[in-house]
Amino acid sequence: MSSFDDGHLDGNAAAGELSTVFALDMTTAVGECANCGAAKRFAEAHVYAQAPGVVARCAACQSVLLRLARLDGRVVLELRGMTHLIFDAGSPADAS
């Protein structure tokens, strides 16, 4: 563990912004980093929200997992840093 504080937040910091794109809870989704292969809950990502958008980095290797920005009334989401995301959508019985 490093004592260096680089100003990142955890993946929960992006939940509000990501909820405008995803109806499911993004923080519990498991994503795999395209760079190092680490599979972690998105809540573990290192999120940098001090810029005009949001950048999430892999907690294991610091590669960029996603970028999200609002431009001219549109949401731009780039996910090329993840090979996939697995969401827990619940069972059909949960919908009643």
C-alpha positions in Angstrom: 0.0 0.0 0.0 1.3 3.4 -1.0 1.1 6.6 1.1 1.0 8.6 -2.1 -2.3 10.4 -2.5 -3.0 11.0 -6.2 -6.5 12.4 -5.6 -8.5 9.5 -7.0 -11.9 8.5 -5.6 -13.3 5.0 -5.8 -15.7 3.8 -8.5 -18.7 4.8 -6.4 -17.9 8.4 -7.3 -19.0 7.8 -10.9 -22.3 6.1 -10.0 -24.4 9.2 -10.5 -23.1 10.0 -13.9 -23.2 6.4 -15.0 -26.8 6.0 -13.9 -27.7 8.4 -16.7 -26.5 5.8 -19.1 -27.0 2.5 -17.3 -30.2 1.5 -15.6 -28.5 -1.3 -13.6 -26.1 -0.6 -10.7 -22.7 0.0 -12.3 -20.8 -0.2 -9.0 -21.6 -3.9 -8.5 -20.8 -4.8 -12.1 -17.6 -6.8 -12.6 -15.3 -5.5 -15.4 -12.2 -7.0 -16.8 -9.3 -4.6 -17.6 -8.2 -4.9 -21.2 -4.6 -4.2 -20.2 -3.8 -6.5 -17.3 -6.8 -8.8 -17.1 -7.8 -7.9 -13.6 -11.5 -8.6 -13.0 -12.9 -6.3 -10.3 -16.1 -4.7 -9.2 -16.4 -1.3 -10.8 -16.6 0.3 -7.3 -12.9 -0.6 -6.9 -11.8 1.5 -9.9 -9.9 4.7 -9.3 -12.1 7.6 -10.5 -10.8 11.0 -11.4 -13.7 13.5 -11.6 -11.8 16.8 -11.4 -11.8 17.2 -15.2 -14.7 18.2 -17.5 -15.6 14.5 -17.5 -15.0 11.3 -15.5 -12.0 8.9 -16.0 -11.9 5.5 -14.3 -8.7 3.6 -14.0 -7.9 0.0 -13.2 -7.1 -0.4 -9.5 -4.4 -3.0 -10.4 -2.5 -1.4 -13.2 -3.9 2.2 -13.6 -4.9 1.8 -17.2 -7.9 3.8 -18.3 -11.1 1.7 -18.1 -13.6 4.3 -19.2 -14.1 7.9 -20.0 -17.4 9.7 -19.7 -18.1 13.3 -20.7 -21.1 15.5 -21.4 -20.7 17.5 -24.6 -23.4 19.7 -26.2 -26.3 17.9 -24.4 -24.9 14.5 -25.2 -23.2 11.8 -23.1 -20.1 10.4 -24.6 -19.0 7.1 -23.0 -15.8 5.3 -24.1 -15.2 1.8 -22.6 -12.3 0.4 -24.7 -10.3 -0.2 -21.5 -12.6 -3.0 -20.5 -13.0 -6.3 -22.2 -16.5 -6.7 -20.7 -18.8 -5.8 -17.9 -21.0 -8.3 -16.0 -24.1 -6.9 -14.3 -26.3 -8.6 -11.8 -29.7 -8.1 -13.3 -31.5 -10.0 -10.6 -33.8 -12.9 -11.2 -37.3 -12.7 -12.8 -38.8 -13.2 -9.4 -37.1 -10.0 -8.2 -39.3 -8.0 -10.6 -42.6 -8.6 -8.8 
